[in-house]
Amino acid sequence: MTIKRIEAGPRMSQAVVHGDTVYLAGVVADDPKQDVQGQTRQILAKIDKLLAAAGTDKSKVLSANIWLTDISTWAKMNEVWDAWVSPGNTPARATVEAKLAAPAYKVEIMVQAAKLSAN
């Protein structure tokens, strides 16, 4: 079975496709000066692009891990998430509080998705 790497770098790939499963790396905002909602919007837009490059979309997301630097921002992040997530196709999900790679990041999201079927 082949493995396709998307936006592969020396340390990591932004996405990896193996069989009918797409694995995304943890995604952070391009502009970490934004609040948690702004960062979440940026992240979800990046996830949409990575999923498209892998041949799928958010309706096929199987699971999501979300890390927040401040769990009290959970409701604000969820406002953006709930507007984005595909109705009727909500993934398994975990959200936890954690320190991220740089202090300016407020949220990081990692998803796994199925590939779109040919049918």
C-alpha positions in Angstrom: 0.0 0.0 0.0 1.4 3.4 -0.9 2.0 6.3 1.4 1.5 9.9 0.1 3.1 12.8 2.1 1.7 16.3 1.7 3.8 19.3 2.5 6.6 17.1 3.7 9.5 18.7 5.4 12.7 17.5 7.1 10.9 17.0 10.5 7.3 16.2 9.6 4.6 16.2 6.9 1.5 18.3 7.3 -0.6 15.3 6.1 0.0 11.7 5.3 -2.4 9.5 3.3 -2.2 5.7 3.9 -4.8 3.6 2.2 -8.2 5.3 2.8 -7.1 7.2 5.9 -5.7 10.7 6.1 -3.6 11.8 9.1 -3.0 15.5 9.7 -0.3 16.9 11.9 -1.2 19.3 14.6 -2.3 22.5 12.9 -1.7 26.0 14.4 -2.6 29.4 13.2 -0.5 31.4 10.8 -1.2 34.6 12.8 -0.9 33.7 16.5 -1.7 37.3 17.4 -5.4 36.5 16.9 -7.6 35.5 19.8 -8.7 31.8 20.2 -11.6 32.3 17.8 -9.4 33.9 15.1 -6.8 31.2 15.5 -9.4 28.5 15.3 -10.8 29.9 12.1 -7.3 30.0 10.6 -6.6 26.4 11.7 -9.9 25.1 10.3 -9.3 26.8 6.9 -5.8 25.2 6.8 -7.4 21.8 7.7 -9.9 22.3 4.8 -7.0 22.9 2.4 -5.0 19.9 3.6 -8.0 17.6 3.5 -8.7 18.7 -0.1 -5.1 18.1 -1.1 -5.5 14.6 0.4 -8.7 13.9 -1.6 -11.3 14.4 1.1 -13.2 17.0 3.2 -14.5 17.7 6.7 -17.5 15.5 6.2 -15.1 12.5 6.4 -13.3 13.6 9.6 -13.1 10.6 11.9 -11.5 12.1 15.0 -10.1 15.3 16.3 -7.7 16.2 19.1 -7.8 19.9 20.2 -5.3 21.4 22.6 -6.1 24.8 24.3 -3.6 26.7 26.3 -6.5 28.0 28.5 -9.4 25.6 28.9 -11.6 28.6 29.9 -11.6 29.5 26.1 -13.3 26.2 25.3 -16.8 27.8 24.6 -15.3 30.5 22.4 -13.3 27.9 20.4 -16.5 25.7 20.2 -18.5 28.6 18.6 -16.1 28.5 15.6 -15.8 24.7 15.6 -19.6 24.2 15.7 -20.1 26.6 12.7 -17.4 24.6 10.8 -18.1 21.0 11.5 -20.2 19.0 9.0 -23.7 18.6 10.5 -24.5 14.9 11.0 -20.8 14.0 10.5 -19.3 15.1 13.9 -16.1 13.2 14.7 -14.9 11.6 17.9 -13.2 14.4 19.7 -11.0 15.2 22.7 -10.2 18.7 24.0 -7.6 19.3 26.7 -5.5 22.1 28.2 -1.8 22.0 27.4 1.2 24.1 26.8 1.9 24.5 23.0 5.1 24.9 21.1 5.1 28.7 21.3 3.5 30.9 23.9 1.5 32.9 21.3 -0.4 29.8 20.1 -3.8 29.4 21.9 -5.1 26.4 20.0 -3.8 23.4 18.0 -6.0 20.9 16.2 -5.1 17.5 14.7 -7.6 15.4 12.7 -7.8 12.0 11.0 -10.2 11.5 8.1 -11.4 8.9 5.7 -10.8 9.5 2.0 -13.9 10.3 -0.1 -15.3 7.2 -1.8 -15.4 7.0 -5.5 -19.2 6.3 -5.4 
